[in-house]
Amino acid sequence: MCLETANLAGALSDLTGKPIEEALRKIPKPLRKQIDQTVEKLTLKCLDIAIKSLDQKPKSAGEENYDAIYSGVAGGLGGLLGMASLPLELPVTTILMLRAIANIARSQGEDLLSLESRLACIEVFALSKSSLNHRTNLGYYASRAMLAKLSKDAVRIMSERGVTQLSTSAIGGLASESAARYGMVVSEKVTAGSIPIIGAIGGATLNVIFLKYFKKLAHGHFTVRRLERIYGKEIIKDEFGFALMKLGLSEL
């Protein structure tokens, strides 16, 4: 049930064997504010670049493996240069992320010539959860309901302009919401890098974990969408809720 429970802090805790949430809360407020401001300025711009990098040509298996390598290299440079590298490292990481998400979408039968499928790739960023901000902790279907209107507005605008003109300005509210939620998790990642136990692991490893976290969300999201196409949305939503009940979870 990664779509309901997974967050970056949890993935980092799995790596270190220690809970990370409390350490994140103890980061000095001035440092957190600096990180938040930097990420806020960069995320929407990076998302725009990433959206424009989408194409319809599937990657080979070998190319897909390069995502982790490239992301690790970018993270390694970030680890060496610290906050100063963020304006360079974040665009690279974001582009790699969206291209990996798009490839997962294709593998689950999505047609990236379809505007709806391309917007579903952007939605993955908005499905991310921050351990420190309750705004991001809506359940999967609750989040999708919130995103549905934003996507509908984007489809209406883009139907007039054409898919080739896809950009953050054109998809408006969906891009802003996705950037806001993605930015919270990016901020959490950068903040985690300043914690000694995480910093010792290195920026490369941290970036690979970050990439894997979003790929996991994408696999879950597009698996659900594929099953909805086969069996119908209401049936899958009911089954999803039943599975949560069996696990002692609930859709917020």
C-alpha positions, 0 to 999 in steps of 0.5 A: 500500500505504498500509495497510502503509507510511503514517504521519503522519511520512511525510506531513509529510516529503512536505510539507516535503521533509525527513525528520521522524522524526529531528526528532521524536526530538529533541523534549525529553522533558519536552515529549513527556511533557506531550503524551503525558499530555494526549493520553492523558486526552483521547483515549478521551473524545473517541472516545466523543463521536465514536462517539455522533456517528455517524448513518446519513444519508450526507453530500452531496459538498459536506458531505464537503468541509467536513471539511477546512475545519472541521478546518483551522479547528480546527487554525488555532485550535490553532496560535494557542493552542498546547497550551492549545487541545488539550482543545477542538481534539482533540474537534472533530478526532476527531469530524470524523475519525470522521464522514469515516471513516463516510462512506467506509465507506458509499461502499464499501457498508458498512451503518452500521446493522450493528454490525460496520460501525460497529466497523470505523470505530473500527478505522481509528484502531487501524490508524494507525502511529507512526514512533516506537513499534514497537507500532503497526507490525504489518502490516494483516492482523496488526493485524486479527487482533489486533482481531478478538477485541476486536471479537468481544467488543464485538459480543457485549456490544452485541448484548445492549444494542443498537447505539444504546447504542454507546459506548467503555465498551460496546466496551471493549478495542477502544475502548482499543486504538484510543484508545491507537494514535490517541493515539500519532499525535495525540501525534506530530502535536502534537509535530510542531507544535513543530518550527520547519519544521512550525510555520511551515506552521501548525496548519490545514495540519497538521490537514488533513494529519492528516485526509487521513492517516486518510481514506487509511487508511479508503479502504484498509480499506473497499476491502479489506472490500468486496473480501472481501465479493465474493471471500472473505476468504482470496482477498483476503488471499492477493492482498494478501500477493502484492502486498506480495511484489511490492513487496518488503514483508512482512506483520509 
